Amino acid sequence: MTWTTPLETEDWEADFEGTRRFQLRYFKSFTFREKLQALEDMAEVVELFRRNHPERGAKVGAGGQ
């Protein structure tokens, strides 16, 4: 599975729900090792955002938006 939509596809969905379903299918296609790597990569991004915006990270960690 790739992140691109074939040009001949007529009925692809470009809404939030369609995107969500695609991301779930894409993640489901990963091997166990790839899923672990993806989770580690996502955790690194979260940590990067938390370090760059400590006041926002504190609010999100405390249940804020």
C-alpha positions in Angstrom: 0.0 0.0 0.0 1.3 3.5 -0.8 0.3 7.0 0.2 -0.7 7.9 -3.3 -4.1 7.6 -5.0 -4.1 6.3 -8.6 -5.3 9.0 -11.0 -7.9 6.7 -12.5 -9.6 6.3 -9.1 -12.9 8.1 -9.2 -14.5 7.3 -5.8 -11.7 7.9 -3.3 -12.7 9.9 -0.3 -10.9 13.0 0.8 -12.8 13.6 4.1 -11.6 13.0 7.6 -13.3 9.5 7.8 -11.9 8.4 4.5 -8.4 9.5 5.6 -8.8 7.8 8.9 -9.8 4.5 7.2 -6.9 4.7 4.9 -4.4 5.4 7.7 -5.8 2.4 9.6 -5.5 0.1 6.6 -2.0 1.4 5.9 -0.8 0.8 9.5 -2.5 -2.6 9.5 -0.4 -3.6 6.5 2.9 -3.1 8.5 4.7 -6.0 10.0 5.0 -6.2 13.7 8.5 -4.8 13.6 7.4 -1.9 11.4 4.5 -1.1 13.8 7.0 -1.0 16.7 9.3 1.3 14.7 6.4 3.6 13.7 5.3 3.8 17.4 8.8 4.7 18.4 9.1 7.3 15.7 5.7 8.8 16.8 6.9 9.0 20.4 10.0 10.9 19.3 7.8 13.4 17.5 5.6 13.8 20.5 8.7 14.4 22.7 10.1 16.9 20.2 6.8 18.9 20.3 6.8 18.7 24.1 10.3 20.0 24.4 9.7 22.8 21.9 6.4 23.9 23.5 6.7 23.0 27.2 3.7 25.2 28.3 1.5 23.5 25.7 2.8 20.1 26.6 2.0 20.8 30.3 -1.6 21.7 29.4 -2.1 18.6 27.2 -0.6 16.4 29.8 -3.0 17.8 32.4 -6.1 17.1 30.2 -6.2 20.5 28.5 -6.4 21.3 24.8 
